[in-house]
């Protein structure tokens, strides 16, 4: 799966919540109608506060590509972009 650089695309994410020292860890993600991509490594996590919502940002490796997965706490959506 190829996601264009700097273009965020809505994706479905399977995540593990409350795991050891990491409160959330993305395990897989997929675009509508495509196969799941397994997250093989979690590189970095951060939280950005935007107005009344928080954006939870995960830089991950999936296969040979690096992606940024962003969870919006207000509308509960996930977005992905290649980095």
N, CA, C and O atoms as CSV, one atom per row, in Angstrom:
chain,resi,resn,atom,element,x,y,z
A,1,UNK,N,N,0.850,-1.183,0.000
A,1,UNK,CA,C,0.000,0.000,0.000
A,1,UNK,C,C,0.884,1.229,0.000
A,1,UNK,O,O,1.811,1.336,0.803
A,2,UNK,N,N,0.608,2.131,-0.874
A,2,UNK,CA,C,1.365,3.376,-0.963
A,2,UNK,C,C,0.450,4.538,-0.618
A,2,UNK,O,O,-0.584,4.734,-1.256
A,3,UNK,N,N,0.827,5.300,0.383
A,3,UNK,CA,C,0.108,6.503,0.769
A,3,UNK,C,C,1.001,7.674,0.391
A,3,UNK,O,O,2.185,7.688,0.728
A,4,UNK,N,N,0.446,8.652,-0.304
A,4,UNK,CA,C,1.227,9.800,-0.757
A,4,UNK,C,C,1.801,10.575,0.416
A,4,UNK,O,O,1.148,10.729,1.448
A,5,UNK,N,N,3.028,11.063,0.254
A,5,UNK,CA,C,3.663,11.892,1.279
A,5,UNK,C,C,2.830,13.132,1.541
A,5,UNK,O,O,2.276,13.727,0.616
A,6,UNK,N,N,2.745,13.512,2.783
A,6,UNK,CA,C,2.049,14.719,3.237
A,6,UNK,C,C,0.540,14.694,2.994
A,6,UNK,O,O,-0.130,15.682,3.293
A,7,UNK,N,N,-0.012,13.623,2.471
A,7,UNK,CA,C,-1.459,13.500,2.317
A,7,UNK,C,C,-1.967,12.532,3.367
A,7,UNK,O,O,-1.656,11.341,3.332
A,8,UNK,N,N,-2.737,13.041,4.287
A,8,UNK,CA,C,-3.322,12.156,5.282
A,8,UNK,C,C,-4.523,11.463,4.677
A,8,UNK,O,O,-5.322,12.073,3.966
A,9,UNK,N,N,-4.636,10.203,4.964
A,9,UNK,CA,C,-5.737,9.406,4.448
A,9,UNK,C,C,-6.386,8.669,5.609
A,9,UNK,O,O,-5.694,8.125,6.470
A,10,UNK,N,N,-7.704,8.651,5.633
A,10,UNK,CA,C,-8.419,7.959,6.704
A,10,UNK,C,C,-8.186,6.454,6.580
A,10,UNK,O,O,-8.282,5.888,5.491
A,11,UNK,N,N,-7.878,5.816,7.709
A,11,UNK,CA,C,-7.601,4.378,7.734
A,11,UNK,C,C,-8.293,3.748,8.932
A,11,UNK,O,O,-8.695,4.438,9.869
A,12,UNK,N,N,-8.426,2.430,8.888
A,12,UNK,CA,C,-8.894,1.650,10.034
A,12,UNK,C,C,-7.661,1.106,10.741
A,12,UNK,O,O,-6.730,0.628,10.093
A,13,UNK,N,N,-7.652,1.176,12.067
A,13,UNK,CA,C,-6.494,0.739,12.841
A,13,UNK,C,C,-6.938,-0.256,13.902
A,13,UNK,O,O,-7.945,-0.057,14.582
A,14,UNK,N,N,-6.170,-1.327,14.027
A,14,UNK,CA,C,-6.322,-2.268,15.137
A,14,UNK,C,C,-5.217,-1.898,16.120
A,14,UNK,O,O,-4.035,-1.937,15.778
A,15,UNK,N,N,-5.608,-1.536,17.346
A,15,UNK,CA,C,-4.629,-1.078,18.328
A,15,UNK,C,C,-4.825,-1.805,19.646
A,15,UNK,O,O,-5.916,-2.275,19.968
A,16,UNK,N,N,-3.747,-1.881,20.389
A,16,UNK,CA,C,-3.753,-2.482,21.717
A,16,UNK,C,C,-3.677,-1.340,22.722
A,16,UNK,O,O,-2.748,-0.533,22.684
A,17,UNK,N,N,-4.660,-1.274,23.623
A,17,UNK,CA,C,-4.702,-0.198,24.611
A,17,UNK,C,C,-4.291,-0.722,25.978
A,17,UNK,O,O,-4.608,-1.855,26.339
A,18,UNK,N,N,-3.574,0.118,26.744
A,18,UNK,CA,C,-3.174,-0.241,28.094
A,18,UNK,C,C,-2.086,-1.286,28.143
A,18,UNK,O,O,-2.095,-2.143,29.026
A,19,UNK,N,N,-1.140,-1.234,27.208
A,19,UNK,CA,C,-0.067,-2.223,27.116
A,19,UNK,C,C,1.195,-1.689,27.768
A,19,UNK,O,O,1.797,-0.741,27.265
A,20,UNK,N,N,1.603,-2.286,28.881
A,20,UNK,CA,C,2.816,-1.937,29.616
A,20,UNK,C,C,2.963,-0.429,29.775
A,20,UNK,O,O,2.064,0.219,30.311
A,21,UNK,N,N,4.075,0.144,29.323
A,21,UNK,CA,C,4.334,1.578,29.488
A,21,UNK,C,C,3.727,2.407,28.349
A,21,UNK,O,O,3.711,3.635,28.419
A,22,UNK,N,N,3.232,1.745,27.310
A,22,UNK,CA,C,2.629,2.441,26.177
A,22,UNK,C,C,1.118,2.334,26.292
A,22,UNK,O,O,0.582,1.232,26.180
A,23,UNK,N,N,0.408,3.441,26.512
A,23,UNK,CA,C,-1.050,3.363,26.683
A,23,UNK,C,C,-1.791,2.911,25.427
A,23,UNK,O,O,-2.893,2.372,25.525
A,24,UNK,N,N,-1.201,3.124,24.246
A,24,UNK,CA,C,-1.824,2.698,22.991
A,24,UNK,C,C,-0.724,2.310,22.015
A,24,UNK,O,O,0.263,3.027,21.853
A,25,UNK,N,N,-0.909,1.164,21.367
A,25,UNK,CA,C,0.063,0.719,20.375
A,25,UNK,C,C,-0.663,0.209,19.136
A,25,UNK,O,O,-1.361,-0.801,19.210
A,26,UNK,N,N,-0.511,0.895,17.987
A,26,UNK,CA,C,-1.134,0.412,16.753
A,26,UNK,C,C,-0.504,-0.918,16.326
A,26,UNK,O,O,0.719,-1.061,16.337
A,27,UNK,N,N,-1.344,-1.886,15.951
A,27,UNK,CA,C,-0.852,-3.202,15.529
A,27,UNK,C,C,-0.939,-3.387,14.018
A,27,UNK,O,O,-0.003,-3.889,13.396
A,28,UNK,N,N,-2.070,-2.979,13.424
A,28,UNK,CA,C,-2.266,-3.062,11.974
A,28,UNK,C,C,-3.103,-1.865,11.540
A,28,UNK,O,O,-3.764,-1.220,12.354
A,29,UNK,N,N,-3.060,-1.583,10.236
A,29,UNK,CA,C,-3.953,-0.564,9.668
A,29,UNK,C,C,-4.242,-0.918,8.222
A,29,UNK,O,O,-3.498,-1.658,7.579
A,30,UNK,N,N,-5.354,-0.365,7.723
A,30,UNK,CA,C,-5.694,-0.601,6.323
A,30,UNK,C,C,-6.571,0.512,5.784
A,30,UNK,O,O,-7.336,1.152,6.505
A,31,UNK,N,N,-6.424,0.713,4.469
A,31,UNK,CA,C,-7.309,1.619,3.754
A,31,UNK,C,C,-8.551,0.845,3.378
A,31,UNK,O,O,-8.542,-0.386,3.363
A,32,UNK,N,N,-9.610,1.554,3.077
A,32,UNK,CA,C,-10.873,0.925,2.699
A,32,UNK,C,C,-10.662,0.014,1.488
A,32,UNK,O,O,-10.118,0.437,0.468
A,33,UNK,N,N,-11.098,-1.234,1.614
A,33,UNK,CA,C,-11.032,-2.174,0.512
A,33,UNK,C,C,-9.671,-2.790,0.259
A,33,UNK,O,O,-9.509,-3.504,-0.731
A,34,UNK,N,N,-8.684,-2.546,1.110
A,34,UNK,CA,C,-7.356,-3.114,0.907
A,34,UNK,C,C,-6.984,-4.028,2.068
A,34,UNK,O,O,-7.671,-4.062,3.089
A,35,UNK,N,N,-5.893,-4.766,1.903
A,35,UNK,CA,C,-5.434,-5.699,2.936
A,35,UNK,C,C,-4.791,-4.949,4.095
A,35,UNK,O,O,-4.294,-3.833,3.948
A,36,UNK,N,N,-4.820,-5.608,5.260
A,36,UNK,CA,C,-4.188,-5.020,6.434
A,36,UNK,C,C,-2.678,-4.972,6.271
A,36,UNK,O,O,-2.072,-5.846,5.653
A,37,UNK,N,N,-2.087,-3.931,6.840
A,37,UNK,CA,C,-0.634,-3.764,6.884
A,37,UNK,C,C,-0.229,-3.923,8.351
A,37,UNK,O,O,-0.775,-3.245,9.222
A,38,UNK,N,N,0.708,-4.800,8.622
A,38,UNK,CA,C,1.165,-5.024,9.991
A,38,UNK,C,C,2.225,-4.007,10.383
A,38,UNK,O,O,3.182,-3.775,9.644
A,39,UNK,N,N,2.045,-3.404,11.551
A,39,UNK,CA,C,3.039,-2.487,12.106
A,39,UNK,C,C,4.139,-3.347,12.719
A,39,UNK,O,O,3.885,-4.135,13.630
A,40,UNK,N,N,5.364,-3.193,12.213
A,40,UNK,CA,C,6.471,-4.024,12.692
A,40,UNK,C,C,7.316,-3.336,13.759
A,40,UNK,O,O,8.038,-3.993,14.509
A,41,UNK,N,N,7.221,-2.000,13.822
A,41,UNK,CA,C,8.008,-1.284,14.824
A,41,UNK,C,C,7.354,0.054,15.148
A,41,UNK,O,O,6.901,0.768,14.253
A,42,UNK,N,N,7.309,0.381,16.417
A,42,UNK,CA,C,6.826,1.680,16.879
A,42,UNK,C,C,8.048,2.550,17.130
A,42,UNK,O,O,8.848,2.258,18.020
A,43,UNK,N,N,8.198,3.622,16.348
A,43,UNK,CA,C,9.389,4.463,16.440
A,43,UNK,C,C,9.262,5.569,17.482
A,43,UNK,O,O,10.176,5.807,18.271
A,44,UNK,N,N,8.102,6.244,17.469
A,44,UNK,CA,C,7.940,7.420,18.337
A,44,UNK,C,C,6.466,7.682,18.556
A,44,UNK,O,O,5.647,7.430,17.673
A,45,UNK,N,N,6.125,8.188,19.733
A,45,UNK,CA,C,4.755,8.613,20.012
A,45,UNK,C,C,4.798,10.031,20.580
A,45,UNK,O,O,5.764,10.430,21.230
A,46,UNK,N,N,3.732,10.775,20.318
A,46,UNK,CA,C,3.614,12.118,20.889
A,46,UNK,C,C,2.145,12.514,20.914
A,46,UNK,O,O,1.314,11.920,20.226
A,47,UNK,N,N,1.842,13.513,21.706
A,47,UNK,CA,C,0.484,14.051,21.778
A,47,UNK,C,C,0.557,15.542,21.491
A,47,UNK,O,O,1.391,16.258,22.043
A,48,UNK,N,N,-0.338,15.997,20.611
A,48,UNK,CA,C,-0.457,17.428,20.317
A,48,UNK,C,C,-1.881,17.855,20.660
A,48,UNK,O,O,-2.851,17.205,20.271
A,49,UNK,N,N,-1.983,18.943,21.384
A,49,UNK,CA,C,-3.298,19.458,21.745
A,49,UNK,C,C,-3.685,20.535,20.744
A,49,UNK,O,O,-2.962,21.511,20.546
A,50,UNK,N,N,-4.858,20.334,20.108
A,50,UNK,CA,C,-5.361,21.264,19.098
A,50,UNK,C,C,-6.758,21.671,19.536
A,50,UNK,O,O,-7.701,20.887,19.439
A,51,UNK,N,N,-6.885,22.897,20.018
A,51,UNK,CA,C,-8.175,23.340,20.536
A,51,UNK,C,C,-8.597,22.465,21.699
A,51,UNK,O,O,-7.854,22.311,22.668
A,52,UNK,N,N,-9.785,21.892,21.608
A,52,UNK,CA,C,-10.296,21.056,22.699
A,52,UNK,C,C,-10.012,19.578,22.497
A,52,UNK,O,O,-10.470,18.752,23.286
A,53,UNK,N,N,-9.266,19.227,21.457
A,53,UNK,CA,C,-8.980,17.808,21.228
A,53,UNK,C,C,-7.487,17.529,21.293
A,53,UNK,O,O,-6.660,18.437,21.217
A,54,UNK,N,N,-7.172,16.274,21.434
A,54,UNK,CA,C,-5.786,15.825,21.441
A,54,UNK,C,C,-5.553,14.935,20.226
A,54,UNK,O,O,-6.392,14.103,19.883
A,55,UNK,N,N,-4.423,15.119,19.592
A,55,UNK,CA,C,-4.006,14.269,18.478
A,55,UNK,C,C,-2.885,13.376,18.998
A,55,UNK,O,O,-1.841,13.861,19.433
A,56,UNK,N,N,-3.116,12.067,18.948
A,56,UNK,CA,C,-2.124,11.088,19.368
A,56,UNK,C,C,-1.400,10.631,18.113
A,56,UNK,O,O,-2.023,10.089,17.200
A,57,UNK,N,N,-0.095,10.846,18.059
A,57,UNK,CA,C,0.678,10.635,16.842
A,57,UNK,C,C,1.664,9.493,17.061
A,57,UNK,O,O,2.395,9.461,18.051
A,58,UNK,N,N,1.666,8.558,16.114
A,58,UNK,CA,C,2.525,7.381,16.183
A,58,UNK,C,C,3.334,7.290,14.899
A,58,UNK,O,O,2.755,7.173,13.819
A,59,UNK,N,N,4.646,7.341,14.989
A,59,UNK,CA,C,5.501,7.076,13.839
A,59,UNK,C,C,5.847,5.593,13.893
A,59,UNK,O,O,6.387,5.105,14.887
A,60,UNK,N,N,5.529,4.881,12.811
A,60,UNK,CA,C,5.670,3.429,12.804
A,60,UNK,C,C,6.355,2.960,11.522
A,60,UNK,O,O,6.376,3.661,10.510
A,61,UNK,N,N,6.911,1.755,11.600
A,61,UNK,CA,C,7.433,1.062,10.431
A,61,UNK,C,C,6.468,-0.061,10.128
A,61,UNK,O,O,6.062,-0.807,11.019
A,62,UNK,N,N,6.102,-0.175,8.852
A,62,UNK,CA,C,5.220,-1.253,8.392
A,62,UNK,C,C,5.838,-1.792,7.108
A,62,UNK,O,O,5.846,-1.115,6.080
A,63,UNK,N,N,6.350,-3.003,7.177
A,63,UNK,CA,C,7.086,-3.532,6.034
A,63,UNK,C,C,8.364,-2.734,5.855
A,63,UNK,O,O,9.189,-2.656,6.765
A,64,UNK,N,N,8.528,-2.141,4.681
A,64,UNK,CA,C,9.722,-1.332,4.400
A,64,UNK,C,C,9.421,0.156,4.382
A,64,UNK,O,O,10.286,0.964,4.044
A,65,UNK,N,N,8.207,0.520,4.742
A,65,UNK,CA,C,7.769,1.920,4.707
A,65,UNK,C,C,7.621,2.469,6.123
A,65,UNK,O,O,7.383,1.726,7.075
A,66,UNK,N,N,7.768,3.789,6.238
A,66,UNK,CA,C,7.556,4.484,7.508
A,66,UNK,C,C,6.312,5.346,7.363
A,66,UNK,O,O,6.159,6.072,6.381
A,67,UNK,N,N,5.426,5.261,8.347
A,67,UNK,CA,C,4.151,5.976,8.316
A,67,UNK,C,C,3.951,6.753,9.601
A,67,UNK,O,O,4.538,6.438,10.636
A,68,UNK,N,N,3.123,7.761,9.517
A,68,UNK,CA,C,2.633,8.471,10.696
A,68,UNK,C,C,1.148,8.169,10.812
A,68,UNK,O,O,0.373,8.492,9.912
A,69,UNK,N,N,0.752,7.552,11.916
A,69,UNK,CA,C,-0.654,7.290,12.219
A,69,UNK,C,C,-1.088,8.302,13.262
A,69,UNK,O,O,-0.415,8.480,14.278
A,70,UNK,N,N,-2.205,8.963,13.018
A,70,UNK,CA,C,-2.697,10.000,13.922
A,70,UNK,C,C,-4.113,9.658,14.354
A,70,UNK,O,O,-4.991,9.421,13.524
A,71,UNK,N,N,-4.322,9.637,15.666
A,71,UNK,CA,C,-5.644,9.386,16.240
A,71,UNK,C,C,-6.182,10.698,16.776
A,71,UNK,O,O,-5.527,11.357,17.583
A,72,UNK,N,N,-7.382,11.084,16.328
A,72,UNK,CA,C,-8.040,12.307,16.775
A,72,UNK,C,C,-9.000,11.944,17.900
A,72,UNK,O,O,-9.970,11.218,17.682
A,73,UNK,N,N,-8.735,12.445,19.094
A,73,UNK,CA,C,-9.552,12.081,20.255
A,73,UNK,C,C,-10.953,12.681,20.211
A,73,UNK,O,O,-11.837,12.232,20.941
A,74,UNK,N,N,-11.167,13.684,19.371
A,74,UNK,CA,C,-12.488,14.307,19.311
A,74,UNK,C,C,-13.450,13.513,18.419
A,74,UNK,O,O,-14.569,13.211,18.834
A,75,UNK,N,N,-13.027,13.177,17.212
A,75,UNK,CA,C,-13.936,12.429,16.325
A,75,UNK,C,C,-13.593,10.941,16.236
A,75,UNK,O,O,-14.227,10.199,15.486
A,76,UNK,N,N,-12.582,10.505,17.005
A,76,UNK,CA,C,-12.172,9.095,17.108
A,76,UNK,C,C,-11.748,8.492,15.763
A,76,UNK,O,O,-11.934,7.299,15.523
A,77,UNK,N,N,-11.183,9.321,14.902
A,77,UNK,CA,C,-10.729,8.830,13.597
A,77,UNK,C,C,-9.221,8.642,13.590
A,77,UNK,O,O,-8.484,9.292,14.332
A,78,UNK,N,N,-8.786,7.730,12.726
A,78,UNK,CA,C,-7.362,7.481,12.479
A,78,UNK,C,C,-7.029,7.960,11.080
A,78,UNK,O,O,-7.831,7.800,10.160
A,79,UNK,N,N,-5.851,8.547,10.912
A,79,UNK,CA,C,-5.356,8.961,9.605
A,79,UNK,C,C,-3.917,8.484,9.466
A,79,UNK,O,O,-3.189,8.366,10.452
A,80,UNK,N,N,-3.518,8.210,8.226
A,80,UNK,CA,C,-2.154,7.758,7.954
A,80,UNK,C,C,-1.534,8.633,6.879
A,80,UNK,O,O,-2.221,9.114,5.978
A,81,UNK,N,N,-0.226,8.834,6.985
A,81,UNK,CA,C,0.537,9.498,5.933
A,81,UNK,C,C,1.918,8.869,5.909
A,81,UNK,O,O,2.433,8.445,6.944
A,82,UNK,N,N,2.519,8.809,4.722
A,82,UNK,CA,C,3.882,8.299,4.591
A,82,UNK,C,C,4.846,9.392,5.063
A,82,UNK,O,O,4.631,10.579,4.817
A,83,UNK,N,N,5.898,8.968,5.736
A,83,UNK,CA,C,6.925,9.957,6.170
A,83,UNK,C,C,8.288,9.483,5.731
A,83,UNK,O,O,9.287,10.154,5.988
